[in-house]
Amino acid sequence: MTMHAIESLPVAVIGGGPVGLAAAAHLVSRGLPVKLYEAGPQVGANIRDWGHVRVFTPWRYCVDAASVALLERQGWTLPPADAFPTGGDLVRDYLEPLAATPELADVIETEARVTAISRLGVDKVVSHAREARPFVLAVKTVTGTRRDLARAVIDASGTWATPNPLGASGLPAQGELEFADRIAYGIPDVLGRHRDIYASRTALVVGAGHSAANALLDLVRLAEADADTKAIWATRSTNLVRIYGGGDADQLPARGELGADTRELVESGRVPLVAGFAILAIREEGGRLMIDGETAEGPRTIGPVDHIVAATGQRPDLSLTRELRLDLDPWLESTKALGPLIDPNEHSCGSVPPHGHRELAHLEPGFYTVGIKSYGRAPTFLLLTGYEQVRSVAAAIAGDMAAADNVQLVLPETGVCVTSFEVEGASAGCCGGPAPERSDACCVADAVAKDEGKTGCGCGVAA
Ligand SMILES: Cc1cc2nc3c(=O)[nH]c(=O)nc-3n(C[C@H](O)[C@H](O)[C@H](O)COP(=O)(O)OP(=O)(O)OC[C@H]3O[C@@H](n4cnc5c(N)ncnc54)[C@H](O)[C@@H]3O)c2cc1C
């Protein structure tokens, strides 16, 4: 196939979440042919799963500029910029109208799951002239699996459908598969469609992120109406800075509030917390579940409980890209360049320096990972990050390298940047100051401070 013929092929976008749709919006705005594949029956399939949860960024931080431009041509107006949508609101008031714009409606195929990606006629081993061959995608639909060709591929397929197991080792705990019918991965709708499952029962919530916080707060709200409902909370880490957050110092007040409310549940004794609990096994005793684990003080068992909510994060599905030459961070499975910036072993920052096509590319020319999947197992992704990612990637694919390299991003800071989890009192944070004018995320402030011979973040001193 000639280069000319390859360039007339569409750019394939995998995933109709907010970032995949934004990628398509940027590509069509540049006049490039696009094909977007969405596995679910409608766009926003992953967000629909947590549609009852209110996000912690207001509307103005939830939308992408190129997408808004397409929407406004249809008379759409932004919902109140400072209001906080639920996941369901995001889908109904933003993603669905966006997918229905004339520019995008024709390029989106739903119930189309990409199951594998390779290059036409060569496998991963062949080096010679790979870039001269188009991508080939295996696309599974209700009528069977077909092969589509593409000039470039943007993987925005998210991580929501591949949750981490409860087992502290990253493998399913003993018994986890056996008792899967009593384990909910993600954020069950405790006050809505799943109410009957949790009412008058005891649930163990596992995890130390915002998903766990949401589940715990909902269980406590349910307990206010139904006194027999109980929640227990277990975390693998003993450091809860990431979930308790920056409180008033968080430039996203709703996120700060979520953390502060969760802390209050524990401190008021309404939710017993077992921190530093590494889950090893789940077993049944008298028809209820007992959870065996290890703590710094030795073995410990939590239970009996009726249900477990596994809010233990997600990991990317790498089977999709098995036949491509990927460049991944060895433990986060994020794109390699992003790894050191978002490593939760090193810091808890909710923001990263601006980045674009160069950080999101792989050894495989023309393939990019974007959106929450680009962060791999790291938990701190924000939509605004994804929107700037795809603006840059679309520009690079269009050959507009000046625009592609001009990455700019203003992210609200978390108010807490901890770079050493050994430091006691680090939760006092050091990054709660005013937002730097451009993109200077708290991790950057940390690096700069260290370069200047100062202590940087993690010192427990306000910057
Ligand atoms: C509970 C919760 C609250 C959050 N709150 C905020 C917030 O307040 N602010 C913020 O900025 N961010 C927030 N985030 C983080 C992040 O912005 C969201 O997770 C967002 O949905 C990520 O968008 P995405 O497009 O990368 O992935 P997703 O929204 O997960 O979309 C991926 C899409 O790809 C599809 N797909 C998957 N595999 C395939 C395949 N093989 N073939 C075809 N299609 C496929 C899926 O069906 C899905 O529609 C939150 C996340 C969660 C879970």
The ligand as an ORCA input file, in Angstrom:
! r2SCAN-3c Opt
* xyz 0 1
  C     -15.961      7.704     40.018
  C     -15.043      8.560     39.221
  C     -15.081      9.924     39.375
  C     -14.232     10.743     38.625
  N     -14.304     12.081     38.813
  C     -13.537     12.884     38.045
  C     -13.631     14.295     38.178
  O     -14.344     14.822     39.025
  N     -12.886     15.065     37.369
  C     -12.038     14.555     36.438
  O     -11.399     15.329     35.727
  N     -11.893     13.219     36.312
  C     -12.613     12.374     37.094
  N     -12.480     11.013     36.971
  C     -11.369     10.448     36.165
  C     -11.577     10.390     34.648
  O     -11.737     11.664     34.133
  C     -12.701      9.480     34.205
  O     -12.385      8.165     34.571
  C     -12.988      9.512     32.692
  O     -14.106      8.709     32.441
  C     -11.809      9.017     31.848
  O     -12.154      9.173     30.500
  P     -11.597      8.229     29.342
  O     -12.275      8.703     28.087
  O     -10.126      8.193     29.383
  O     -12.082      6.745     29.691
  P     -13.540      6.135     29.911
  O     -14.520      7.156     30.326
  O     -13.348      4.965     30.805
  O     -13.993      5.659     28.462
  C     -13.449      4.538     27.807
  C     -14.451      4.048     26.777
  O     -13.842      3.050     25.963
  C     -14.754      1.994     25.743
  N     -13.961      0.773     25.469
  C     -13.212      0.058     26.354
  N     -12.570     -0.945     25.743
  C     -12.908     -0.864     24.421
  C     -12.550     -1.629     23.277
  N     -11.711     -2.627     23.372
  N     -13.093     -1.285     22.077
  C     -13.953     -0.231     21.967
  N     -14.323      0.537     23.047
  C     -13.794      0.228     24.244
  C     -15.550      1.924     27.026
  O     -16.789      1.271     26.835
  C     -15.680      3.406     27.385
  O     -16.841      3.999     26.812
  C     -13.314     10.170     37.709
  C     -13.286      8.788     37.562
  C     -14.128      7.987     38.309
  C     -14.065      6.501     38.123
*
